[in-house]
């Protein structure tokens, strides 16, 4: 931008109209390119802001859902005198054993 303005100024000072016109045209072109670039940048920033807001809302929804599940499990566990916790522990142990067995089989077949 500075170079284009310098060329325009040189053309005016030396009374070379063609040089001044080239400098002014280049200045206008650079200014237009800067404006387009700034506009795209602002648009992208706005799109990111909207996406971030959507992600924040989704995250809040998921946290509320997780809290509701935890509270629901706590209530069920209290009403069953801890049987839900025992059941989940047993299922977890069985699942871990199945995973170990599958990994052992996979390692043996490799």
MOPAC internal coordinates of N, CA, C and O (Angstrom, degrees):
PM7 1SCF
backbone

  N    0.0000 0     0.00 0     0.00 0    0    0    0
  C    1.4415 1     0.00 0     0.00 0    1    0    0
  C    1.5388 1   109.01 1     0.00 0    2    1    0
  O    1.2310 1   121.42 1   134.60 1    3    2    1
  N    1.3301 1   114.88 1   -45.40 1    3    2    1
  C    1.4695 1   119.39 1  -179.05 1    5    3    2
  C    1.5247 1   110.74 1   -64.20 1    6    5    3
  O    1.2310 1   120.83 1   139.41 1    7    6    5
  N    1.3193 1   116.02 1   -40.59 1    7    6    5
  C    1.4663 1   119.61 1   179.74 1    9    7    6
  C    1.5240 1   110.57 1   -63.55 1   10    9    7
  O    1.2310 1   120.47 1   136.26 1   11   10    9
  N    1.3412 1   116.70 1   -43.74 1   11   10    9
  C    1.4634 1   120.35 1  -179.88 1   13   11   10
  C    1.5259 1   110.67 1   -63.30 1   14   13   11
  O    1.2310 1   120.25 1   138.58 1   15   14   13
  N    1.3263 1   117.13 1   -41.42 1   15   14   13
  C    1.4718 1   120.21 1   176.77 1   17   15   14
  C    1.5325 1   111.17 1   -65.13 1   18   17   15
  O    1.2310 1   120.95 1   142.40 1   19   18   17
  N    1.3190 1   115.80 1   -37.60 1   19   18   17
  C    1.4647 1   120.21 1   177.66 1   21   19   18
  C    1.5247 1   111.54 1   -62.54 1   22   21   19
  O    1.2310 1   120.85 1   138.45 1   23   22   21
  N    1.3396 1   115.99 1   -41.55 1   23   22   21
  C    1.4736 1   120.00 1   178.11 1   25   23   22
  C    1.5276 1   109.57 1   -63.97 1   26   25   23
  O    1.2310 1   120.14 1   136.80 1   27   26   25
  N    1.3206 1   117.33 1   -43.20 1   27   26   25
  C    1.4704 1   120.86 1   179.52 1   29   27   26
  C    1.5245 1   110.09 1   -62.19 1   30   29   27
  O    1.2310 1   120.43 1   135.07 1   31   30   29
  N    1.3116 1   116.79 1   -44.93 1   31   30   29
  C    1.4666 1   120.82 1   179.55 1   33   31   30
  C    1.5245 1   110.57 1   -63.15 1   34   33   31
  O    1.2310 1   120.44 1   136.58 1   35   34   33
  N    1.3163 1   116.77 1   -43.42 1   35   34   33
  C    1.4644 1   120.56 1   177.89 1   37   35   34
  C    1.5227 1   110.19 1   -58.69 1   38   37   35
  O    1.2310 1   120.49 1   135.92 1   39   38   37
  N    1.3284 1   116.67 1   -44.08 1   39   38   37
  C    1.4623 1   120.38 1  -179.73 1   41   39   38
  C    1.5068 1   111.73 1   -62.13 1   42   41   39
  O    1.2310 1   119.89 1   140.12 1   43   42   41
  N    1.3379 1   117.81 1   -39.88 1   43   42   41
  C    1.4642 1   121.44 1   179.69 1   45   43   42
  C    1.5328 1   109.53 1   -68.46 1   46   45   43
  O    1.2310 1   120.52 1   133.95 1   47   46   45
  N    1.3380 1   116.61 1   -46.05 1   47   46   45
  C    1.4672 1   121.25 1  -177.02 1   49   47   46
  C    1.5321 1   112.24 1   -65.39 1   50   49   47
  O    1.2310 1   120.07 1   146.16 1   51   50   49
  N    1.2966 1   117.48 1   -33.84 1   51   50   49
  C    1.4700 1   120.78 1  -178.27 1   53   51   50
  C    1.5261 1   111.49 1   -96.19 1   54   53   51
  O    1.2310 1   120.41 1  -174.55 1   55   54   53
  N    1.3139 1   116.83 1     5.45 1   55   54   53
  C    1.4654 1   123.46 1   178.70 1   57   55   54
  C    1.5278 1   111.54 1    59.67 1   58   57   55
  O    1.2310 1   121.18 1  -141.57 1   59   58   57
  N    1.3186 1   115.36 1    38.43 1   59   58   57
  C    1.4672 1   121.02 1   175.30 1   61   59   58
  C    1.5271 1   107.12 1  -109.23 1   62   61   59
  O    1.2310 1   122.01 1   -82.26 1   63   62   61
  N    1.3064 1   113.76 1    97.74 1   63   62   61
  C    1.4587 1   119.98 1  -174.12 1   65   63   62
  C    1.5276 1   112.02 1   -64.14 1   66   65   63
  O    1.2310 1   120.16 1   142.59 1   67   66   65
  N    1.3046 1   117.31 1   -37.41 1   67   66   65
  C    1.4707 1   119.12 1  -178.50 1   69   67   66
  C    1.5292 1   110.75 1   -66.17 1   70   69   67
  O    1.2310 1   120.19 1   140.83 1   71   70   69
  N    1.3285 1   117.23 1   -39.17 1   71   70   69
  C    1.4663 1   120.89 1   177.90 1   73   71   70
  C    1.5259 1   109.43 1   -66.99 1   74   73   71
  O    1.2310 1   120.36 1   138.14 1   75   74   73
  N    1.3292 1   116.91 1   -41.86 1   75   74   73
  C    1.4656 1   120.67 1   178.70 1   77   75   74
  C    1.5211 1   110.30 1   -62.26 1   78   77   75
  O    1.2310 1   119.91 1   138.71 1   79   78   77
  N    1.3346 1   117.78 1   -41.29 1   79   78   77
  C    1.4684 1   121.49 1   179.97 1   81   79   78
  C    1.5318 1   110.89 1   -66.29 1   82   81   79
  O    1.2310 1   120.47 1   139.89 1   83   82   81
  N    1.3064 1   116.70 1   -40.11 1   83   82   81
  C    1.4683 1   120.34 1   177.80 1   85   83   82
  C    1.5257 1   109.21 1   -62.95 1   86   85   83
  O    1.2310 1   120.29 1   135.24 1   87   86   85
  N    1.3174 1   117.05 1   -44.76 1   87   86   85
  C    1.4690 1   121.60 1   178.90 1   89   87   86
  C    1.5211 1   111.88 1   -61.89 1   90   89   87
  O    1.2310 1   120.46 1   135.85 1   91   90   89
  N    1.3479 1   116.73 1   -44.15 1   91   90   89
  C    1.4639 1   119.97 1   179.87 1   93   91   90
  C    1.5303 1   111.37 1   -67.39 1   94   93   91
  O    1.2310 1   120.84 1   140.69 1   95   94   93
  N    1.3341 1   115.99 1   -39.31 1   95   94   93
  C    1.4660 1   119.79 1   178.04 1   97   95   94
  C    1.5296 1   110.28 1   -63.89 1   98   97   95
  O    1.2310 1   120.54 1   135.73 1   99   98   97
  N    1.3129 1   116.57 1   -44.27 1   99   98   97
  C    1.4663 1   120.69 1   178.47 1  101   99   98
  C    1.5320 1   110.76 1   -62.76 1  102  101   99
  O    1.2310 1   120.68 1   139.86 1  103  102  101
  N    1.3499 1   116.30 1   -40.14 1  103  102  101
  C    1.4646 1   120.56 1   178.07 1  105  103  102
  C    1.5234 1   110.47 1   -61.43 1  106  105  103
  O    1.2310 1   120.26 1   135.42 1  107  106  105
  N    1.3151 1   117.10 1   -44.58 1  107  106  105
  C    1.4701 1   121.30 1   178.99 1  109  107  106
  C    1.5283 1   110.80 1   -63.73 1  110  109  107
  O    1.2310 1   120.69 1   138.78 1  111  110  109
  N    1.3309 1   116.28 1   -41.22 1  111  110  109
  C    1.4691 1   120.18 1   179.06 1  113  111  110
  C    1.5154 1   112.26 1   -63.40 1  114  113  111
  O    1.2310 1   120.93 1   135.63 1  115  114  113
  N    1.3312 1   115.83 1   -44.37 1  115  114  113
  C    1.4707 1   120.05 1   178.84 1  117  115  114
  C    1.5227 1   110.30 1   -64.97 1  118  117  115
  O    1.2310 1   120.25 1   137.80 1  119  118  117
  N    1.3215 1   117.12 1   -42.20 1  119  118  117
  C    1.4731 1   120.57 1   179.19 1  121  119  118
  C    1.5279 1   110.57 1   -62.27 1  122  121  119
  O    1.2310 1   120.28 1   138.56 1  123  122  121
  N    1.3188 1   117.07 1   -41.44 1  123  122  121
  C    1.4706 1   120.82 1   179.03 1  125  123  122
  C    1.5292 1   110.51 1   -64.75 1  126  125  123
  O    1.2310 1   120.34 1   137.97 1  127  126  125
  N    1.3266 1   116.96 1   -42.03 1  127  126  125
  C    1.4647 1   120.54 1   179.22 1  129  127  126
  C    1.5291 1   111.14 1   -63.53 1  130  129  127
  O    1.2310 1   120.78 1   139.89 1  131  130  129
  N    1.3226 1   116.11 1   -40.11 1  131  130  129
  C    1.4667 1   120.37 1   178.35 1  133  131  130
  C    1.5270 1   110.01 1   -64.64 1  134  133  131
  O    1.2310 1   120.40 1   138.17 1  135  134  133
  N    1.3224 1   116.84 1   -41.83 1  135  134  133
  C    1.4675 1   120.71 1  -179.92 1  137  135  134
  C    1.5243 1   111.28 1   -64.14 1  138  137  135
  O    1.2310 1   120.45 1   137.17 1  139  138  137
  N    1.3353 1   116.74 1   -42.83 1  139  138  137
  C    1.4704 1   120.37 1   178.90 1  141  139  138
  C    1.5278 1   110.19 1   -64.13 1  142  141  139
  O    1.2310 1   120.82 1   136.58 1  143  142  141
  N    1.3052 1   116.04 1   -43.42 1  143  142  141
  C    1.4589 1   120.41 1   179.65 1  145  143  142
  C    1.5298 1   110.96 1   -63.03 1  146  145  143
  O    1.2310 1   120.60 1   136.92 1  147  146  145
  N    1.3159 1   116.45 1   -43.08 1  147  146  145
  C    1.4658 1   120.20 1   179.17 1  149  147  146
  C    1.5262 1   110.78 1   -64.70 1  150  149  147
  O    1.2310 1   120.78 1   140.90 1  151  150  149
  N    1.3191 1   116.12 1   -39.10 1  151  150  149
  C    1.4648 1   120.38 1   179.72 1  153  151  150
  C    1.5339 1   111.02 1   -64.39 1  154  153  151
  O    1.2310 1   120.45 1   136.91 1  155  154  153
  N    1.3299 1   116.75 1   -43.09 1  155  154  153
  C    1.4673 1   120.96 1   177.45 1  157  155  154
  C    1.5306 1   110.64 1   -63.56 1  158  157  155
  O    1.2310 1   120.98 1   139.13 1  159  158  157
  N    1.3025 1   115.72 1   -40.87 1  159  158  157
  C    1.4595 1   120.13 1  -179.89 1  161  159  158
  C    1.5258 1   111.21 1   -64.11 1  162  161  159
  O    1.2310 1   120.63 1   137.43 1  163  162  161
  N    1.3194 1   116.41 1   -42.57 1  163  162  161
  C    1.4693 1   120.62 1   178.96 1  165  163  162
  C    1.5259 1   110.13 1   -65.57 1  166  165  163
  O    1.2310 1   120.25 1   138.62 1  167  166  165
  N    1.3274 1   117.12 1   -41.38 1  167  166  165
  C    1.4714 1   121.17 1   178.62 1  169  167  166
  C    1.5275 1   109.94 1   -61.72 1  170  169  167
  O    1.2310 1   120.37 1   134.90 1  171  170  169
  N    1.3313 1   116.91 1   -45.10 1  171  170  169
  C    1.4655 1   120.87 1   179.79 1  173  171  170
  C    1.5205 1   110.49 1   -63.82 1  174  173  171
  O    1.2310 1   120.82 1   140.35 1  175  174  173
  N    1.3314 1   116.03 1   -39.65 1  175  174  173
  C    1.4670 1   119.74 1   178.93 1  177  175  174
  C    1.5249 1   110.37 1   -63.67 1  178  177  175
  O    1.2310 1   120.21 1   139.06 1  179  178  177
  N    1.3217 1   117.21 1   -40.94 1  179  178  177
  C    1.4669 1   120.68 1   178.01 1  181  179  178
  C    1.5265 1   110.74 1   -64.44 1  182  181  179
  O    1.2310 1   120.20 1   138.78 1  183  182  181
  N    1.3354 1   117.23 1   -41.22 1  183  182  181
  C    1.4643 1   120.48 1   178.58 1  185  183  182
  C    1.5240 1   110.86 1   -63.07 1  186  185  183
  O    1.2310 1   120.34 1   139.37 1  187  186  185
  N    1.3274 1   116.95 1   -40.63 1  187  186  185
  C    1.4635 1   120.52 1   177.00 1  189  187  186
  C    1.5273 1   111.17 1   -64.33 1  190  189  187
  O    1.2310 1   120.62 1   140.87 1  191  190  189
  N    1.3044 1   116.42 1   -39.13 1  191  190  189
  C    1.4702 1   120.48 1   178.86 1  193  191  190
  C    1.5312 1   110.18 1   -62.19 1  194  193  191
  O    1.2310 1   120.39 1   135.04 1  195  194  193
  N    1.3226 1   116.86 1   -44.96 1  195  194  193
  C    1.4677 1   120.92 1   179.00 1  197  195  194
  C    1.5300 1   109.99 1   -62.80 1  198  197  195
  O    1.2310 1   120.37 1   134.88 1  199  198  197
  N    1.3284 1   116.89 1   -45.12 1  199  198  197
  C    1.4646 1   120.83 1   179.71 1  201  199  198
  C    1.5264 1   111.01 1   -61.76 1  202  201  199
  O    1.2310 1   120.48 1   139.00 1  203  202  201
  N    1.3298 1   116.70 1   -41.00 1  203  202  201
  C    1.4669 1   120.40 1   178.35 1  205  203  202
  C    1.5260 1   111.58 1   -63.98 1  206  205  203
  O    1.2310 1   120.41 1   139.93 1  207  206  205
  N    1.3119 1   116.83 1   -40.07 1  207  206  205
  C    1.4620 1   119.99 1   177.73 1  209  207  206
  C    1.5207 1   111.10 1   -63.63 1  210  209  207
  O    1.2310 1   120.65 1   138.85 1  211  210  209
  N    1.3372 1   116.36 1   -41.15 1  211  210  209
  C    1.4621 1   120.01 1   177.76 1  213  211  210
  C    1.5251 1   110.85 1   -63.42 1  214  213  211
  O    1.2310 1   120.47 1   138.60 1  215  214  213
  N    1.3257 1   116.71 1   -41.40 1  215  214  213
  C    1.4631 1   120.58 1   178.33 1  217  215  214
  C    1.5242 1   111.50 1   -65.88 1  218  217  215
  O    1.2310 1   120.17 1   140.26 1  219  218  217
  N    1.3251 1   117.27 1   -39.74 1  219  218  217
  C    1.4713 1   120.04 1   177.28 1  221  219  218
  C    1.5245 1   110.60 1   -61.20 1  222  221  219
  O    1.2310 1   120.86 1   136.84 1  223  222  221
  N    1.3404 1   115.96 1   -43.16 1  223  222  221
  C    1.4703 1   119.85 1  -179.87 1  225  223  222
  C    1.5238 1   110.75 1   -65.17 1  226  225  223
  O    1.2310 1   120.56 1   136.27 1  227  226  225
  N    1.3326 1   116.53 1   -43.73 1  227  226  225
  C    1.4719 1   120.28 1   179.10 1  229  227  226
  C    1.5194 1   110.49 1   -63.33 1  230  229  227
  O    1.2310 1   119.99 1   139.89 1  231  230  229
  N    1.3068 1   117.62 1   -40.11 1  231  230  229
  C    1.4584 1   122.07 1   178.41 1  233  231  230
  C    1.5286 1   110.42 1   -63.21 1  234  233  231
  O    1.2310 1   120.50 1   136.70 1  235  234  233
  N    1.3260 1   116.66 1   -43.30 1  235  234  233
  C    1.4670 1   120.28 1   178.35 1  237  235  234
  C    1.5279 1   110.40 1   -63.16 1  238  237  235
  O    1.2310 1   120.37 1   139.41 1  239  238  237
  N    1.3292 1   116.90 1   -40.59 1  239  238  237
  C    1.4685 1   120.61 1   177.75 1  241  239  238
  C    1.5229 1   110.98 1   -62.03 1  242  241  239
  O    1.2310 1   120.58 1   135.84 1  243  242  241
  N    1.3238 1   116.50 1   -44.16 1  243  242  241
  C    1.4600 1   120.62 1  -179.86 1  245  243  242
  C    1.5285 1   111.65 1   -65.58 1  246  245  243
  O    1.2310 1   120.39 1   141.36 1  247  246  245
  N    1.3249 1   116.86 1   -38.64 1  247  246  245
  C    1.4612 1   119.71 1   177.80 1  249  247  246
  C    1.5189 1   111.09 1   -65.75 1  250  249  247
  O    1.2310 1   120.28 1   140.45 1  251  250  249
  N    1.3277 1   117.07 1   -39.55 1  251  250  249
  C    1.4638 1   120.54 1   177.70 1  253  251  250
  C    1.5252 1   110.41 1   -64.98 1  254  253  251
  O    1.2310 1   120.28 1   138.60 1  255  254  253
  N    1.3290 1   117.07 1   -41.40 1  255  254  253
  C    1.4573 1   121.65 1   178.20 1  257  255  254
  C    1.5279 1   110.83 1   -62.80 1  258  257  255
  O    1.2310 1   120.33 1   135.89 1  259  258  257
  N    1.3239 1   116.97 1   -44.11 1  259  258  257
  C    1.4609 1   121.88 1   179.48 1  261  259  258
  C    1.5290 1   110.22 1   -62.01 1  262  261  259
  O    1.2310 1   120.25 1   136.28 1  263  262  261
  N    1.3134 1   117.14 1   -43.72 1  263  262  261
  C    1.4634 1   121.17 1   179.22 1  265  263  262
  C    1.5280 1   110.59 1   -62.81 1  266  265  263
  O    1.2310 1   120.56 1   137.44 1  267  266  265
  N    1.3296 1   116.54 1   -42.56 1  267  266  265
  C    1.4638 1   120.29 1   178.90 1  269  267  266
  C    1.5329 1   110.77 1   -62.43 1  270  269  267
  O    1.2310 1   120.16 1   138.69 1  271  270  269
  N    1.3352 1   117.29 1   -41.31 1  271  270  269
  C    1.4642 1   120.40 1   177.50 1  273  271  270
  C    1.5246 1   111.60 1   -63.21 1  274  273  271
  O    1.2310 1   120.86 1   134.85 1  275  274  273
  N    1.3136 1   115.95 1   -45.15 1  275  274  273
  C    1.4659 1   119.83 1   179.52 1  277  275  274
  C    1.5225 1   110.92 1   -60.92 1  278  277  275
  O    1.2310 1   120.73 1   135.83 1  279  278  277
  N    1.3206 1   116.20 1   -44.17 1  279  278  277
  C    1.4586 1   119.37 1   179.02 1  281  279  278
  C    1.5195 1   111.23 1   -65.46 1  282  281  279
  O    1.2310 1   120.62 1   140.96 1  283  282  281
  N    1.3405 1   116.41 1   -39.04 1  283  282  281
  C    1.4621 1   120.43 1   177.80 1  285  283  282
  C    1.5144 1   111.85 1   -62.92 1  286  285  283
  O    1.2310 1   120.18 1   135.80 1  287  286  285
  N    1.3199 1   117.27 1   -44.20 1  287  286  285
  C    1.4615 1   120.33 1   177.41 1  289  287  286
  C    1.5213 1   111.14 1   -63.04 1  290  289  287
  O    1.2310 1   120.33 1   140.32 1  291  290  289
  N    1.3355 1   116.98 1   -39.68 1  291  290  289
  C    1.4670 1   120.41 1   178.68 1  293  291  290
  C    1.5234 1   111.12 1   -61.56 1  294  293  291
  O    1.2310 1   120.34 1   136.17 1  295  294  293
  N    1.3283 1   116.95 1   -43.83 1  295  294  293
  C    1.4682 1   120.91 1   179.70 1  297  295  294
  C    1.5303 1   110.38 1   -63.78 1  298  297  295
  O    1.2310 1   120.65 1   133.55 1  299  298  297
  N    1.3346 1   116.37 1   -46.45 1  299  298  297
  C    1.4674 1   120.25 1   179.80 1  301  299  298
  C    1.5260 1   110.13 1   -62.42 1  302  301  299
  O    1.2310 1   120.72 1   138.25 1  303  302  301
  N    1.3236 1   116.23 1   -41.75 1  303  302  301
  C    1.4628 1   120.14 1  -179.42 1  305  303  302
  C    1.5286 1   110.77 1   -63.71 1  306  305  303
  O    1.2310 1   120.38 1   139.04 1  307  306  305
  N    1.3269 1   116.88 1   -40.96 1  307  306  305
  C    1.4647 1   120.22 1   177.67 1  309  307  306
  C    1.5257 1   110.94 1   -63.04 1  310  309  307
  O    1.2310 1   120.47 1   136.04 1  311  310  309
  N    1.3164 1   116.71 1   -43.96 1  311  310  309
  C    1.4696 1   120.95 1  -177.31 1  313  311  310
  C    1.5334 1   112.51 1   -70.53 1  314  313  311
  O    1.2310 1   120.27 1   157.02 1  315  314  313
  N    1.3081 1   117.09 1   -22.98 1  315  314  313
  C    1.4720 1   120.12 1   178.82 1  317  315  314
  C    1.5222 1   111.60 1  -102.02 1  318  317  315
  O    1.2310 1   120.24 1  -164.33 1  319  318  317
  N    1.3174 1   117.15 1    15.67 1  319  318  317
  C    1.4673 1   123.66 1   179.70 1  321  319  318
  C    1.5362 1   112.70 1    52.25 1  322  321  319
  O    1.2310 1   120.48 1  -138.07 1  323  322  321
  N    1.3213 1   116.70 1    41.93 1  323  322  321
  C    1.4535 1   121.82 1   174.96 1  325  323  322
  C    1.5191 1   114.84 1    85.89 1  326  325  323
  O    1.2310 1   119.91 1  -177.07 1  327  326  325
  N    1.3188 1   117.79 1     2.93 1  327  326  325
  C    1.4685 1   119.90 1  -178.68 1  329  327  326
  C    1.5226 1   111.92 1   -66.86 1  330  329  327
  O    1.2310 1   119.79 1   147.63 1  331  330  329
  N    1.3330 1   118.00 1   -32.37 1  331  330  329
  C    1.4632 1   119.86 1   178.52 1  333  331  330
  C    1.5269 1   110.51 1   -62.82 1  334  333  331
  O    1.2310 1   120.52 1   136.64 1  335  334  333
  N    1.3120 1   116.61 1   -43.36 1  335  334  333
  C    1.4660 1   120.15 1   178.52 1  337  335  334
  C    1.5204 1   110.35 1   -62.29 1  338  337  335
  O    1.2310 1   120.43 1   135.68 1  339  338  337
  N    1.3265 1   116.78 1   -44.32 1  339  338  337
  C    1.4708 1   120.33 1   178.42 1  341  339  338
  C    1.5259 1   110.52 1   -60.37 1  342  341  339
  O    1.2310 1   120.50 1   135.63 1  343  342  341
  N    1.3267 1   116.66 1   -44.37 1  343  342  341
  C    1.4593 1   121.24 1  -179.55 1  345  343  342
  C    1.5290 1   110.99 1   -62.18 1  346  345  343
  O    1.2310 1   120.72 1   134.55 1  347  346  345
  N    1.3207 1   116.22 1   -45.45 1  347  346  345
  C    1.4702 1   119.79 1   179.59 1  349  347  346
  C    1.5230 1   111.41 1   -65.30 1  350  349  347
  O    1.2310 1   120.17 1   142.97 1  351  350  349
  N    1.3387 1   117.29 1   -37.03 1  351  350  349
  C    1.4687 1   120.35 1   176.36 1  353  351  350
  C    1.5208 1   110.78 1   -63.13 1  354  353  351
  O    1.2310 1   120.74 1   135.86 1  355  354  353
  N    1.3383 1   116.20 1   -44.14 1  355  354  353
  C    1.4651 1   120.28 1   179.72 1  357  355  354
  C    1.5257 1   110.85 1   -62.75 1  358  357  355
  O    1.2310 1   120.67 1   134.17 1  359  358  357
  N    1.3285 1   116.32 1   -45.83 1  359  358  357
  C    1.4605 1   120.64 1   179.42 1  361  359  358
  C    1.5285 1   110.09 1   -62.15 1  362  361  359
  O    1.2310 1   120.45 1   138.83 1  363  362  361
  N    1.3295 1   116.74 1   -41.17 1  363  362  361
  C    1.4606 1   120.38 1   178.06 1  365  363  362
  C    1.5147 1   111.99 1   -62.01 1  366  365  363
  O    1.2310 1   120.65 1   138.81 1  367  366  365
  N    1.3452 1   116.37 1   -41.19 1  367  366  365
  C    1.4686 1   120.13 1   178.41 1  369  367  366
  C    1.5256 1   110.75 1   -64.70 1  370  369  367
  O    1.2310 1   120.57 1   137.49 1  371  370  369
  N    1.3447 1   116.52 1   -42.51 1  371  370  369
  C    1.4633 1   120.51 1   178.98 1  373  371  370
  C    1.5318 1   111.00 1   -64.35 1  374  373  371
  O    1.2310 1   120.86 1   139.01 1  375  374  373
  N    1.3181 1   115.96 1   -40.99 1  375  374  373
  C    1.4621 1   119.67 1   178.83 1  377  375  374
  C    1.5214 1   110.81 1   -64.46 1  378  377  375
  O    1.2310 1   120.32 1   138.39 1  379  378  377
  N    1.3263 1   116.99 1   -41.61 1  379  378  377
  C    1.4680 1   120.32 1   178.26 1  381  379  378
  C    1.5197 1   110.87 1   -62.58 1  382  381  379
  O    1.2310 1   120.42 1   140.92 1  383  382  381
  N    1.3354 1   116.80 1   -39.08 1  383  382  381
  C    1.4668 1   120.22 1   178.51 1  385  383  382
  C    1.5266 1   110.34 1   -65.15 1  386  385  383
  O    1.2310 1   120.27 1   138.95 1  387  386  385
  N    1.3391 1   117.10 1   -41.05 1  387  386  385
  C    1.4659 1   120.47 1   178.43 1  389  387  386
  C    1.5297 1   111.52 1   -63.38 1  390  389  387
  O    1.2310 1   120.57 1   138.46 1  391  390  389
  N    1.3069 1   116.51 1   -41.54 1  391  390  389
  C    1.4671 1   120.67 1   178.82 1  393  391  390
  C    1.5235 1   110.03 1   -64.29 1  394  393  391
  O    1.2310 1   120.62 1   135.28 1  395  394  393
  N    1.3403 1   116.41 1   -44.72 1  395  394  393
  C    1.4601 1   119.46 1   177.79 1  397  395  394
  C    1.5237 1   111.21 1   -59.12 1  398  397  395
  O    1.2310 1   120.74 1   136.55 1  399  398  397
  N    1.3477 1   116.20 1   -43.45 1  399  398  397
  C    1.4616 1   121.29 1   179.71 1  401  399  398
  C    1.5345 1   110.67 1   -62.36 1  402  401  399
  O    1.2310 1   121.00 1   135.60 1  403  402  401
  N    1.3355 1   115.69 1   -44.40 1  403  402  401
  C    1.4643 1   119.60 1   179.57 1  405  403  402
  C    1.5222 1   111.32 1   -63.98 1  406  405  403
  O    1.2310 1   120.07 1   140.05 1  407  406  405
  N    1.3139 1   117.47 1   -39.95 1  407  406  405
  C    1.4706 1   120.89 1   178.71 1  409  407  406
  C    1.5232 1   110.75 1   -66.68 1  410  409  407
  O    1.2310 1   120.64 1   140.09 1  411  410  409
  N    1.3434 1   116.38 1   -39.91 1  411  410  409
  C    1.4548 1   119.52 1   177.88 1  413  411  410
  C    1.5287 1   111.22 1   -63.49 1  414  413  411
  O    1.2310 1   120.66 1   137.80 1  415  414  413
  N    1.3480 1   116.34 1   -42.20 1  415  414  413
  C    1.4564 1   121.26 1   177.70 1  417  415  414
  C    1.5275 1   111.00 1   -62.46 1  418  417  415
  O    1.2310 1   120.81 1   136.40 1  419  418  417
  N    1.3197 1   116.06 1   -43.60 1  419  418  417
  C    1.4610 1   120.11 1  -179.53 1  421  419  418
  C    1.5239 1   111.03 1   -64.42 1  422  421  419
  O    1.2310 1   120.47 1   140.46 1  423  422  421
  N    1.3264 1   116.70 1   -39.54 1  423  422  421
  C    1.4655 1   120.75 1   179.34 1  425  423  422
  C    1.5305 1   110.46 1   -68.50 1  426  425  423
  O    1.2310 1   120.40 1   144.36 1  427  426  425
  N    1.3270 1   116.84 1   -35.64 1  427  426  425
  C    1.4603 1   120.76 1   178.94 1  429  427  426
  C    1.5201 1   112.88 1   -70.22 1  430  429  427
  O    1.2310 1   120.78 1   150.69 1  431  430  429
  N    1.3469 1   116.11 1   -29.31 1  431  430  429
  C    1.4641 1   120.42 1  -179.50 1  433  431  430
  C    1.5223 1   113.09 1   -86.72 1  434  433  431
  O    1.2310 1   120.40 1   170.97 1  435  434  433
  N    1.3055 1   116.85 1    -9.03 1  435  434  433
  C    1.4699 1   119.95 1  -175.91 1  437  435  434
  C    1.5028 1   113.10 1   -83.83 1  438  437  435
  O    1.2310 1   120.10 1   180.00 1  439  438  437

